[in-house]
Amino acid sequence: MGEITANLGLKIKELRERNKLTQFKLAEMINMEPSNLSKIERGIQMPKEETLESIIKVLDIDLKELFDFQNFMKHEDLLKKLIDILKKSNTQELRTYYKIINSIRDLNI
């Protein structure tokens, strides 16, 4: 599948996790098999229009948010950018980043 399908799947996963829903629970709420939702989230399958409408309703978002990929990066891309930032940082900056990340992790955000 194409880049839009992959980005859409990642976006759905991100929004699902933000709403603290498991894949199984979201699939149940939109009347879909969990295996099909998994295919959508992995970018293997493009969701049908009815499925998108159900996802939008359950996650309480609008269509625009679902397709807003501007500030959206894949896991690997985020890691690369973070590593680049860290490599260019001095010791004090690294300590600060470490404290921030640990604080956020402790909050379970």
C-alpha positions, -999 to +999 in steps of 0.1 A: +000+000+000+010+036-004+023+063+020-012+077+027-024+042+038+006+038+060+003+073+075-034+069+081-028+036+099-002+051+121-024+081+128-053+058+138-030+039+161-017+071+177-052+084+183-064+051+196-035+050+221-041+086+231-076+076+240-062+047+260-080+021+239-067-013+230-069-025+195-094-051+206-116-025+223-116+000+194-124-028+170-153-039+192-166-003+193-165+001+155-179-034+149-147-047+132-126-077+136-094-069+156-073-085+129-087-061+103-080-031+125-045-044+129-041-044+091-053-008+089-030+003+117+000-014+100-008+003+067-016-030+049-053-022+043-071+011+036-102+014+058-136+017+041-155+050+043-180+035+069-150+024+090-135+059+089-168+074+100-170+050+129-135+057+140-141+095+138-172+091+159-157+068+186-125+089+189-144+121+189-123+138+162-130+154+129-119+141+095-093+168+091-075+156+123-075+120+110-057+131+078-034+157+094+000+141+088+020+174+088+035+169+123+033+132+121+064+110+118+070+073+119+087+058+149+120+053+130+120+089+118+114+102+153+143+081+166+166+094+139+157+130+147+161+125+184+195+108+180+207+137+158+196+162+184+213+142+212+246+138+192+248+176+188+241+183+225+266+192+252+267+174+285+244+199+303+218+197+276+219+159+277+213+160+315+184+183+310+169+161+282+173+130+304+155+147+333+126+158+311+123+123+295+123+106+329+097+130+343+074+124+313+079+087+315+071+087+353+038+105+344+029+077+320+020+102+292 
